[in-house]
């Protein structure tokens, strides 16, 4: 494992480590936002179930509308009522969403009519089918609506509701054990002793996990000793679907996570061709997938988005959909190439990508003003105006 693994290869290997979910549950549709379908959904009915009016106006037979014709009104059809068949030579007052009466083949909007004492006069040309939504225009019975592996959005919930779907089968949310390593870490609200820092990564990663749809998160603070690290790893493996650690995977004498993962399971990925985020690690502990993020907060942020998040999506049963950003011109230049893919925290200014503040892996505050990440490929320089791939945080968060 001495050579650095390219990011794309690391992601491919990481996804292979993630087991497909099997446990699922049935939920009421109202409670299923953000959940991942375990089974495909098929429409049972046509939508709309019968032809209806797209306008307030009058339902007629187009052939009855001769020049200067005035048609008497034979019935009134509000939405939600069952109409009588349309009598030839008459018009039916109809409202948006109301079913089209048998015999009618057009709806004339009320703005193109004039009420007369004898009935209704029509002021514009009429053709069959106008202003009528045909049965099944949106959905047809038997049509596949959503595939298994689809994450339910608000739009998806609306479509399912329109088809009368009351309940859906979804995968159980994964349980994640979140480990913060280091004797120097202190929880916010506690006084800092010399050499200590507040544990930002626990809260950063908790938020990112919740944003990714994980609600079952158990957190541990791991002391800098091999025995303490092994004890926590054993407990986490027995009680979670994924172990996610922050720190302890580098090469320092106090970095015990990597060695204990190897002792209790296997480490398949270590050190990737990425800046920030080189000391990324992944493997398994007693059969439970393990992802080790670097301890520096910017490195944790970048590696979570690029690697841990796709793995979490696989654990949730979501279909693999690579995130593809778009090309924007660089608003900076750099004449010194580095040997790793670099992801800069950037803002978009005047249509160009501009690095946001200090790019040190220990600086997290610039992510507040940054709009996303810009990729500078390994071993390449950057010229002002050169297109770079831009990955907005909103796109990465999905």
C-alpha positions in Angstrom: 0.0 0.0 0.0 3.0 2.3 -0.4 1.7 4.0 -3.7 -1.2 6.4 -3.7 -4.5 5.1 -5.0 -6.3 7.3 -7.6 -9.5 8.7 -6.3 -11.6 7.0 -9.0 -10.1 3.6 -8.2 -10.5 4.2 -4.4 -14.2 5.0 -4.9 -14.7 1.8 -7.0 -13.0 -0.3 -4.4 -15.0 1.4 -1.6 -18.3 0.8 -3.2 -17.5 -2.9 -3.6 -17.0 -3.0 0.2 -20.6 -1.8 0.8 -23.2 -4.5 1.1 -26.5 -4.0 -0.5 -29.2 -3.4 2.1 -31.8 -6.2 2.7 -33.9 -5.0 5.7 -36.9 -2.9 4.6 -40.1 -1.6 6.1 -43.5 -0.4 4.8 -44.3 3.3 5.4 -47.2 5.5 4.8 -46.4 7.8 1.9 -46.6 10.9 4.1 -43.8 9.5 6.2 -41.5 8.4 3.3 -39.8 11.6 2.2 -36.1 11.0 1.7 -36.4 7.3 2.0 -35.1 4.8 -0.6 -37.6 2.5 -2.3 -36.9 -1.2 -1.8 -39.5 -2.3 -4.4 -40.6 -0.7 -7.7 -43.9 1.2 -7.8 -46.5 0.6 -10.5 -49.5 2.8 -11.2 -52.8 1.1 -10.5 -55.0 3.7 -12.1 -55.0 6.2 -15.0 -54.2 9.8 -14.1 -56.5 11.5 -14.7 -59.0 8.6 -14.3 -61.3 10.2 -16.8 -61.1 13.1 -19.3 -61.5 16.5 -17.6 -61.6 20.1 -18.3 -58.4 22.2 -18.2 -60.4 25.5 -18.1 -63.5 27.1 -16.6 -65.9 27.4 -19.5 -68.4 25.4 -21.5 -68.3 21.8 -22.8 -69.8 21.5 -26.2 -69.9 19.3 -29.3 -67.7 21.2 -31.8 -70.1 20.3 -34.7 -72.9 22.2 -32.9 -71.0 25.5 -33.1 -72.1 27.1 -36.3 -71.5 30.8 -37.1 -73.1 33.1 -34.5 -74.7 30.0 -32.8 -76.1 30.5 -29.3 -76.4 27.3 -27.3 -78.6 26.9 -24.3 -77.0 25.7 -21.1 -78.3 22.2 -20.2 -76.3 21.5 -17.0 -73.6 22.7 -14.6 -70.6 20.5 -13.9 -68.4 21.4 -10.9 -65.3 19.4 -10.2 -66.0 16.2 -8.2 -69.4 15.6 -9.7 -70.7 13.0 -12.2 -72.2 14.7 -15.3 -75.1 13.6 -17.4 -74.5 13.0 -21.1 -74.4 16.3 -23.1 -77.7 16.9 -24.9 -77.0 17.7 -28.6 -77.2 21.3 -29.5 -76.5 22.5 -25.9 -73.6 23.5 -23.8 -72.6 22.5 -20.3 -71.2 25.0 -17.8 -68.0 23.3 -16.6 -65.2 24.1 -14.2 -61.5 23.2 -14.1 -60.9 19.6 -13.2 -64.5 18.6 -13.8 -65.2 15.4 -15.9 -66.1 15.9 -19.5 -69.7 14.7 -20.2 -70.3 12.0 -22.7 -70.9 13.5 -26.1 -68.8 16.6 -25.6 -65.5 16.9 -27.5 -64.3 20.4 -26.7 -64.2 23.0 -23.9 -64.4 26.7 -24.7 -62.9 29.0 -22.1 -65.3 31.4 -20.5 -63.2 34.4 -21.8 -64.2 33.4 -25.4 -68.0 33.4 -24.6 -70.7 35.9 -24.0 -73.8 35.1 -21.9 -77.0 35.9 -23.7 -80.6 35.6 -22.6 -81.1 32.5 -24.7 -77.8 30.8 -23.7 -74.1 31.2 -24.6 -72.6 32.8 -27.7 -69.1 31.8 -28.7 -66.6 34.3 -30.0 -63.7 32.2 -31.2 -63.1 29.2 -33.4 -63.4 25.8 -31.8 -61.7 22.5 -32.6 -62.3 19.0 -31.2 -60.2 18.2 -28.1 -59.4 21.7 -27.1 -59.0 22.4 -23.4 -59.6 18.7 -22.6 -57.2 16.6 -20.5 -57.6 13.1 -21.9 -57.9 10.1 -19.5 -54.4 8.8 -18.7 -52.7 12.0 -20.0 -50.2 12.0 -17.0 -50.1 8.3 -16.0 -51.5 5.0 -17.4 -52.5 2.1 -15.3 -49.7 -0.5 -15.3 -47.1 2.1 -16.0 -43.8 1.8 -14.0 -43.5 4.9 -11.8 -40.4 4.6 -9.8 -37.7 1.9 -9.7 -36.3 0.3 -6.6 -33.3 2.3 -5.4 -35.1 5.7 -6.0 -34.8 8.2 -3.2 -38.2 9.8 -2.7 -38.3 13.5 -3.4 -41.3 15.8 -2.8 -42.1 15.5 -6.6 -42.0 11.7 -6.4 -44.4 11.7 -3.4 -46.8 13.9 -5.3 -46.7 11.6 -8.3 -47.3 8.5 -6.2 -50.2 10.3 -4.4 -51.7 11.2 -7.7 -51.8 7.5 -8.5 -53.5 6.6 -5.2 -50.4 5.0 -3.7 -50.9 5.0 0.1 -47.9 2.9 1.3 -44.4 2.2 0.0 -41.7 -0.3 0.8 -38.4 1.4 1.8 -35.0 0.2 3.0 -34.1 0.6 6.6 -31.9 3.6 7.2 -28.2 2.5 8.0 -26.9 2.8 11.5 -23.6 4.6 11.6 -21.0 4.6 14.4 -19.1 7.9 14.3 -15.7 7.8 16.0 -13.6 10.9 16.9 -10.0 10.0 17.8 -7.5 12.0 19.7 -6.7 12.9 23.3 -6.6 16.6 22.3 -10.3 16.7 21.4 -12.7 18.5 23.8 -16.5 18.9 23.4 -17.9 22.4 22.8 -18.8 24.1 26.1 -15.9 22.6 28.0 -12.8 24.7 28.9 -9.7 24.1 26.8 -6.5 23.0 28.5 -3.1 23.7 26.8 -2.8 21.6 23.7 -6.5 20.9 23.3 -8.9 21.8 20.5 -12.7 21.5 20.1 -14.0 18.5 18.3 -15.3 20.2 15.1 -15.4 17.0 13.0 -17.9 15.2 15.2 -20.4 18.0 14.5 -19.4 18.4 10.9 -19.8 14.7 10.2 -23.0 14.4 12.2 -24.5 17.1 10.0 -23.3 15.6 6.8 -24.6 12.2 7.9 -28.0 13.6 8.7 -28.0 15.5 5.4 -27.3 12.2 3.7 -30.4 10.6 5.3 -28.8 8.8 8.3 -30.7 9.3 11.5 -29.2 6.5 13.6 -25.8 7.8 14.7 -23.9 6.7 17.7 -20.8 8.7 18.6 -17.6 7.7 20.4 -14.6 9.6 21.5 -11.6 7.3 21.2 -8.5 7.9 23.3 -5.1 7.7 21.8 -4.2 4.1 22.8 -4.3 0.8 20.9 -6.4 -0.9 23.6 -9.0 1.9 23.7 -9.2 2.0 19.9 -9.7 -1.8 19.7 -12.4 -1.8 22.3 -14.4 0.9 20.6 -14.0 -0.7 17.1 -15.3 -4.0 18.5 -18.4 -2.3 20.0 -19.1 -0.2 17.0 -18.8 -3.2 14.6 -21.3 -5.2 16.7 -23.9 -2.3 16.7 -23.7 -0.6 13.3 -23.9 -1.0 9.5 -20.9 1.4 9.0 -18.0 2.6 11.1 -17.0 6.2 10.2 -13.9 7.5 12.0 -12.2 10.9 11.9 -8.5 10.9 12.5 -6.1 8.2 13.6 -5.4 6.8 10.1 -2.2 8.6 9.3 1.4 7.4 10.1 2.0 9.0 13.5 2.9 7.0 16.6 -0.4 8.0 18.2 -2.5 7.1 15.1 -3.9 3.7 16.2 -7.1 3.3 14.1 -5.4 1.9 11.0 -3.4 -0.7 12.9 -6.4 -1.8 15.0 -8.6 -2.1 11.9 -6.0 -4.4 10.4 -5.8 -6.4 13.6 -9.6 -6.8 13.9 -10.4 -7.1 10.2 -8.8 -5.8 7.0 -7.7 -2.5 5.5 -8.3 -2.6 1.7 -7.7 1.1 1.0 -5.1 3.4 2.5 -3.6 6.7 1.2 -5.2 8.1 -1.9 -4.0 10.5 -4.6 -6.0 13.5 -3.3 -5.4 16.9 -1.7 -6.7 17.4 0.9 -7.4 13.9 2.1 -4.4 11.7 1.3 -4.6 9.6 4.5 -8.1 8.2 3.7 -8.6 4.6 4.7 -11.3 1.9 4.3 -11.8 -1.7 5.0 -13.9 -3.8 7.5 -13.9 -4.6 11.2 -15.4 -8.0 12.0 -17.4 -7.8 8.7 -18.7 -4.3 9.3 -17.6 -1.8 6.7 -15.1 0.8 7.9 -14.3 4.3 6.5 -11.5 6.3 8.0 -11.5 10.0 7.2 -8.5 12.2 7.8 -8.5 14.3 11.0 -8.0 17.7 9.4 -11.5 19.2 9.0 -11.2 20.3 5.4 -9.9 16.8 4.5 -12.8 15.3 6.3 -15.2 17.5 4.4 -13.7 16.7 1.0 -13.3 13.0 1.5 -16.8 12.7 2.9 -18.3 14.3 -0.2 -16.2 12.4 -2.7 -16.0 9.0 -1.1 -18.0 8.4 2.1 -21.3 9.9 0.7 -21.4 7.6 -2.4 -20.7 4.6 0.0 -23.6 5.7 2.2 -25.9 5.9 -0.8 -24.9 2.3 -1.7 -25.7 1.2 1.9 -29.1 2.9 1.6 -29.9 1.0 -1.6 -29.7 3.9 -3.9 -28.7 3.4 -7.5 -25.2 4.4 -8.3 -25.3 7.8 -10.0 -21.9 9.5 -10.4 -22.0 13.2 -9.6 -21.1 15.2 -12.7 -20.4 18.9 -12.2 -20.0 21.4 -14.9 -17.1 23.3 -16.5 -16.4 26.9 -15.4 -13.4 29.1 -16.2 -10.7 29.4 -13.5 -10.4 32.9 -12.1 -6.8 32.2 -11.0 -3.6 30.7 -12.2 -1.1 28.3 -10.8 2.2 27.3 -12.4 3.3 24.6 -9.9 1.7 21.2 -10.5 1.2 18.7 -7.7 1.1 14.9 -8.0 -2.5 14.6 -6.6 -5.9 15.6 -7.7 -6.7 18.8 -5.7 -10.1 19.9 -4.7 -10.2 23.6 -3.9 -12.9 25.3 -1.9 -14.1 27.9 -4.3 -16.7 30.6 -4.8 -18.2 31.6 -8.2 -17.4 35.3 -8.9 -18.3 36.9 -12.2 -18.8 33.4 -13.7 -15.3 32.3 -12.7 -14.0 29.9 -10.0 -12.1 31.8 -7.3 -10.4 29.9 -4.4 -12.0 30.9 -1.1 -9.4 31.9 1.4 -6.7 29.7 2.9 -6.7 26.2 1.3 -5.0 24.6 4.3 -6.5 21.2 5.3 -6.9 22.6 8.8 -9.1 25.5 7.7 -12.8 24.8 7.7 -14.3 28.3 8.0 -13.8 29.1 4.3 -16.4 26.4 3.5 -19.1 28.8 4.7 -18.4 31.2 1.9 -17.4 28.6 -0.7 -20.1 27.4 -3.1 -18.4 24.1 -3.8 -15.2 22.3 -5.0 -13.1 22.9 -8.1 -11.0 19.9 -9.3 -7.5 20.5 -10.4 -6.2 17.3 -12.0 -3.0 15.8 -10.8 0.2 17.0 -12.4 -1.4 19.9 -14.1 -1.0 23.7 -14.0 -3.9 26.2 -14.2 -4.2 29.1 -16.5 -6.7 31.9 -15.9 -9.8 31.2 -18.0 -9.0 27.5 -18.2 -12.1 25.3 -17.7 -12.2 23.3 -14.5 -14.8 20.9 -13.2 -17.0 22.6 -10.5 -18.9 20.5 -8.0 -21.4 22.7 -6.1 -22.0 21.6 -2.5 -25.7 21.5 -3.3 -25.1 19.0 -6.1 -22.8 16.9 -4.0 -25.3 16.8 -1.1 -27.9 15.5 -3.6 
